[in-house]
Every structure is written in C-alpha cells, then in structure tokens.
Amino acid sequence: MKSKTRCTGGKPKRLLTQRKAWLFILIMLLPSFYGMFRYIWINAGSLLLAFSNLEPVSSGFTLKWFDQLIGEMSRPDTQIFQAMLNTFKCFGIGCLKLLLCYAIAYFLYKKILLYRALRFIFFLPSIVAPVINVFIFSEIISPLGPIDMILGMKETYPSLIANPDTVMPTILLYDLFAGFGTNFLIILGAMNRIPAELLEAAAIDGCKPFREFWQLITPLVWDNFSTLLILQLTSIFTASGPILYFTGGNGDPYTLSFWIFDQVRGDVYNYPAAVGMFFTLIGIPIVFFIRWAINKVNPEVSY
C-alpha cells in the first residue's frame, strides 16, 4: 500500500512539472513568434510595394522602380550612386576595425605594458551612449575647439561637419576610433582560453612571435574570428555610420540604409522597397559564397 501511495502521488507531480516546463517553453517562444510574424509581414509588404506603383495589388504590377534604380546606379551624380559608394566606405572601415580588433587583442593577450588600462580605454567608447560620443567628437574638431587651441591657429578653419567635402571623411574617421565593441572582447576571450602550456612548448622549440601569432594563435581562435568576419561581411550593403547624429538628417551624405530611412521618413515607400530588395538579392549569394570559402580554410582545432 505504501508503494502504491508513492506512485499515485508521484504521477501528479510529474504532470505538474511537465506542464510548468511546457508553459515556460511557450512563454519563451512567444517573442520569437512575434518577431517572425513582424519579419514576414514587413518583408511581404516591402515585396508588394517594390512591384507596384502606389498601393500594393490594386495599382498593378510594374518594374519601373528597378529600371530607375539601374539607371541611377550608372550615373555618379545620383544620390543612389553616392549612397552606394559611401556604404562601401563604411563597410571597408568596419573590416579594418575588425582586423585592428584582432591585432590589439593579441598585444593585450601578451600583457604588454599598461594592458589593463588599455583594455579599458579601447572598450570605454562602447559603453557610452553614441550621441554623447558624437557630441564630444564634434566639439573636439569644431572651430575654436581643443584642436584649434592646442595648435594655436590664428584663423579658425571651417566646420568639418558643415562642409559637404569633409563631412563623410569626418564620419568615417569617427567610426574608426569610436570603440571596438564586443568584437574586441570576444577575440580577447578566445585568446585567453588558449592553454599556456602550448605556447610555452612552442617557445622552447624556438617559435618567434610572428610565427606564434600566425601559426598558433590564429588557427586556435579562427572559429571565433571567422564568425565575426562572416557577420561583418553581411553588412556589405547595409554598413552605415552615425550620419543622423552628425547631420541631424539634413540631406547628404547618404548611405544605402540611411537613404532608405530618409525616404521612408518622407512617406516614399515604393522606390526604397525596390532598392532594399535589389541589394538584398545581390547580398545573399555573396554572403553564402564567402561563408563557404571561409569554412573551407577553417582548421578543425579543439583545445
């Protein structure tokens, strides 16, 4: 009788535990379902807008927006051409920052002089609000600012942000030195996981620093670095700097993503939808090819 009582008492407890587990799973999945619904709904709407004149379905099918896009891409004096060029510049800066992250992480991993302070300094801009970083940078480079005072210029130079010829290079310069974000910590964390015995054995065998960096460190952290590289390459057509913070959204310069935002802000939907779809269709095969190529050279190393 005692054993039966235990069995019958244990079954409701198991059922209650299972129900709690399923309830927890359902609650955790609700944000995912909501995100998937929004993603499908928004992209379905963009698909219809890209192939319609004004209102989807009722206005009929058209390819005029894609014809307009191809025509503007071939003319350097158009906003689309300049936006595409600026996007590639931002993308290049992003790739350069990733390589700098890797190099800096290695030097900090080797515990150079003041490496703890440098680690904090490199990550500090990432924990400060971007609008504050932009404000500080704008004040530093402004006429009669700290640079002007240090150099002792007798005449003030024109504002780099207000000048159309210098605003985009200034934004790119800011983007390069605005912190390395979580990529820096991920790479440094991967290097810190490398067994010290492995590097000590290499040093006993006469392994030089460059060879250690290229033939030991790189293969061991390649999984982490290649993932970050693939994520960076996915932004080939979406890379953008803090243009809105610098210019307040008053026109040029444009990147593709900021141009689409500015058009939608002005209640223009069909042409931006076509532009977004066009570059998405081009970017997807590029990213998958690059991912395939990176995985081909990815060494299978575990430690």
Disulfide bonds with the S-S distance in Angstrom:
none
